[in-house]
Amino acid sequence: MSDMKLSVGGKLEDDAAAFVDAWRRTERGESVRERLLAHESRELPAKVMTGERYRLLKHLHACPEPSIALQDSSADKRAASAAFTRK
């Protein structure tokens, strides 16, 4: 799993330039495995981060999968369900 970069308050032009750079490196055959989570401001993530979403992120961090489609076993479903059941 690659690291994720967090960006807060960057310029759209910088993001566009980084995208074009990654695109060109891919066209040259280079492997590009960058992951970026960008927010317009510090306040924006706090507005949408509910307790339930935070618990989901913690679970996904603790039990990483390349795809949520791979989590299809009964044991995984029961564990995920138990993790999010309100007490």
N, C-alpha and C positions, 0 to 999 in steps of 0.2 A: 504494500500500500504506500502511495506517495504522500508527502506532506502537503497540507493545504495552507495557502497564504491568505491572510485576512487583510483586507484593505478597507479603510474608512475615509471617505471624503476625497477620493481621487478625482482627477479630471477625466472626462469622457475621451478626450483626445489621447491621453496616455493609455487608456484601456484599449482604444482602437489600434494604436500603434503596436501594443503588445500582441494583440490578436493577429494583426498582419504579419508580424515577425514570426509568430508560431506557425502561421499558415505557410509562409515561405520556407521555414525550416522543414516542415512536413513534406513540401513539394520536392525538397532536395534529398528526401529519404531519411532525414534525421527523426529520431524518436522524440516526441514531445509529450511529456507526462505531467504537465503543470496543472495545478488545481487552485483556483482563486475564488474566494467568497468576498464580494465587494458590496459595501453599503454606502449609501449617500451621506449618512451622518451617524453619529453614535446613538442618537435617540431612536432612529428607525427600527433597529432590531429589538429594542426594548418594548416598542409598541406592539409587536406581533408575537413576542416570546411568552406564550402562556405556560403554566406549569406542566400541562400535558405535553406540549411540544418539547419542553426541556427534558422531561422524562424519556420521551421518544429518542431524542438525540443522545442522551446518556446510554440508553439501551443499545442503540446502533453503534456507538463508540466501543462499548464493552463487548459486543458480539458482531464484529464486522463481517460482512458478506460482500462479494463482488456485485451481487444483484439481489434485490429483495425477492425476486422471482425464485431464487434458489432456496428460500426459507419456506419449504412446503411440507416438512414432516410434521406429524401430529405433535411430537414433543416440542418442536420449536413453536408451534402455534399456541400450545398450552402455556409455555414459558412466557411468550410475548403477551398473551392475554392476562396472565397473572401479574406481570410487571406493571400493567396499566390499569388494573382494577382499583378503583377508589375504595379506601377503607373508611 
